[in-house]
Amino acid sequence: MELVQVERLQELLNNFANEDIYIHLETTNGAYAAHFNENVFNAGAFIRNVMIRYELGKIAGEAPHRIGLKLPHGWVYAQGITHFELDEHGRLLMAGHDQTGKLAVALQISKTPFSY
Amino acid sequence: MTLPMERHVLVVFPHPDDEAFGVSGTIATYIKQGIPVTYACLTLGEMGRNLGNPPFATRETLPQIRKEELFASAKAMGLTDLRMMGLRDKTIEFEDDEKMVELMQNLISDTNPSLIITFYPNYAVHPDHDATGRAMIRAVRRMPEEQRPTIYALAFSNDSKEVLGEPDVIHNIKEVAEQKMGSMRAHISQTAWMLEEMDKRLADGETEAENWVNFERFYTYDFSKYFE
C-alpha cells in the first residue's frame, strides 16, 4: 500500500461508480484494547461482501482522509484513510493505519466477491 | 524439564501465533520426548491489525502471510500435524454452537488425545479465545468421565488470578527456549512489537520478562467448576 494520493484515488473511486460492487468496511481498535486499558470503551464493526452500487464516490479532507459513497438510498462512510492500493485483482483497497502502523479502518471495493 | 508421558496432545487455538506466546515451549518439549502433538488452528487471523509499519500487507494478503508464518512456527517447534480449520477471525462465537462442539468432537475422535491444551473460557480476553475454549469444554464434558482427556487451559484476563488462583501446572521450558523464540519470531508480522519490547526488558534484567520466556503456565480444567 502507499500513502493516499488524492487525485489518483479520486480517479479510482470514479471508476467503480454505477457498478455492482462488493465492499469490505471495517473499523477496529483491537480485541485487546479494553484488556490493556480498562478505560477504553471497545467498539468496532465490519461488513464483508455486501453488494452495493454507488452513484458518487468522493475523497475529502487532509490526511487522514474521509471517503463517502453516495448510494441511491443511503451512504457508506469511512474516516481515517491513510493508504490505498489497486491490487493485482483490480480491487481498490483503502486503509487507515494509526501512528504505530496498526490498522484502524478499512474500506475495500471489488467487482468480484472477496474471499470468505 | 521432562513432562509426564502423554498418549497424544491436542492443541486447539483460534489464531496463528496463539501457540507462540504461551505454549510453544511445551509443544516443543512434548515433541522432543516423542509424544505426538496435533495443533488445530481455527482461523488465519484474517482480521489482525498488525500489517507492518510501514504496511507490507493488506487486509486481503494478510491470511496468506500468516499461513506461511504458521508453517514456519510449526517447523520451529518440530510440529508435523498442523491443521487449519478454515474459520474466520472474530467470528468463532457467532458460529452455530453445536457445529463448534462437533468440530472439537471430530478432532478428539481423530487424535484420541490424553491431553488437550486450549483457552480457559471467560478468562482468555479475546472473544475467539473464549469461544474456542467453550466449545472444547462442552465437547469433553459430553464424554464419559473416565474417558475424558485432561485439559490444560490458558487464562490471562486481568481478573484470572483473582478468581482462579495461580496456575497449577508450570512447565520450565528453558531447554527449548530456542524453539520458543523460533516460534515467536516465525510470527514476525504480529510479534515484532512485542519482541522489541521484550529484548529491551531482558536487557534491563527484568525478571518478569525472563519468567515469560522460561515458564509456561496452565490451569487443569476442573469439570466440577461450571463455567456456564
Chai-1 contact restraints between the chains, C-beta under 6 A:
chainA,res_idxA,chainB,res_idxB,connection_type,confidence,min_distance_angstrom,max_distance_angstrom,comment,restraint_id
A,M1,B,P55,contact,1.0,0.0,6.0,A-B,restraint_1
A,M1,B,T58,contact,1.0,0.0,6.0,A-B,restraint_2
A,G30,B,R49,contact,1.0,0.0,6.0,A-B,restraint_3
A,A31,B,H126,contact,1.0,0.0,6.0,A-B,restraint_4
A,H35,B,V125,contact,1.0,0.0,6.0,A-B,restraint_5
A,L93,B,T58,contact,1.0,0.0,6.0,A-B,restraint_6
A,H97,B,P55,contact,1.0,0.0,6.0,A-B,restraint_7
A,G101,B,N53,contact,1.0,0.0,6.0,A-B,restraint_8
A,K102,B,R49,contact,1.0,0.0,6.0,A-B,restraint_9
A,L103,B,R49,contact,1.0,0.0,6.0,A-B,restraint_10
A,L103,B,L51,contact,1.0,0.0,6.0,A-B,restraint_11
A,A106,B,R59,contact,1.0,0.0,6.0,A-B,restraint_12
A,Y116,B,R88,contact,1.0,0.0,6.0,A-B,restraint_13
